[in-house]
Amino acid sequence: MNKNLKALSSVLLAVTMAFAAGTAAAQSPVKLRFSHTVPETDSQHKAALEFARRVKERTQGGVEIQVFANSQLGNDVTLVTGVRSGTIDIGATGNPFVTGLAPRLNALDLPYQFADAQQAYRTLDGPVGRSLLDELAAHQIKGLAFWEIGFRSLGNNKRPINNAADIKGLKIRTTPNPSHLKAFQLLGANPQPMPFAEVFGALESGAVDGQENPPTLMLSSKMYEVQKYLSLTRHAYTPLVVIMNKARFDGLKPEFQKVVLEEAATAAKFQRKLNNDGEKEAIAQLRAKGMQVNENPDVASIRQVVREETRKLYIEKNGDAVLKAMDAQP
């Protein structure tokens, strides 16, 4: 009898331990790595931290996101490749670095496509934006949301930019977006596409004369150390695409998927507000650090050269369906 009781006790103990181990395993958090390419002082990093905090809170610790800033896990090109392969779980990169996979997204970066930020947000957060994000699914990527890099302006270390003619001859770092390359070619500049992580060094060495980014990003990345002139051309709006490895997303519990998508959208609003609130201060700080800032260049002269020609190029390659849908937005 004692032997039977002992055997039964052993079985019960084993079952209890197995159940406890299974419960502990079930409760272990899903750990995700989030990579971006800009400094920790930038709004992108602050939004990523807020996104991680809210996801952890809403999943009650079920999903933990660790954020890696400043190209720690690689530059923009490496980031996209990493998300596709699953070596990086989540990434944030400028729209032009995913358009090699889904070229119709290039419509979002066309020069002077958006009159203001609110028009851009209505497009990005609506059906047009969602349909474009969904085109990434064919490439093992789940598009979570559009955050923003913002309206791009032109910095350089050669001369003040007052109008289109002043851009001629400058070597300008651009994104790999075909419309950006075409725009600067039309303006007589020499566009040089490269990942963001390489830009400061290229400016410092003289490999390029200038770059084009929002003032907030110029400040956080200390472009004032290698740029003397800033002209607020606001020549193109660039979304920041927040992407996730599709298999990793599909493997989350449905309730966790919902939280990740909702909080990515919430973080977009958080980050945009930081940028909108911080732009005037960023311009003031860049000026205080020695940059000469032209807040009212002759934008019309630039727009006249680039807008229609870059739209034609886009339509030749991708058709006009996306542009018609965007133009129909209020």
Secondary structure, DSSP 8 states (H G I E B T S, - for coil): -HHHHHHHHHHHHHHHHHHHHHHHHHHS-EEEEEE-SS-TTSHHHHHHHHHHHHHHHHTTTSEEEEEE-TTTT--HHHHHHHHHHTSSSEEEEEGGGTTTTSGGGGGGG-TT--SSHHHHHHHHTSHHHHHHHHGGGGGTEEEEEEEEEEEEEEEESS----SGGGGTT-EEEE-S-HHHHHHHHHTT-EEEE--GGGHHHHHHHTS-SEEEE-HHHHHHTTGGGT--EEEEEEEEEEEEEEEEEHHHHHTS-HHHHHHHHHHHHHHHHHHHHHHHHHHHHHHHHHHHTT-EEESS--HHHHHHHHHHHHHHHHHHHH-SHHHHHHHT--
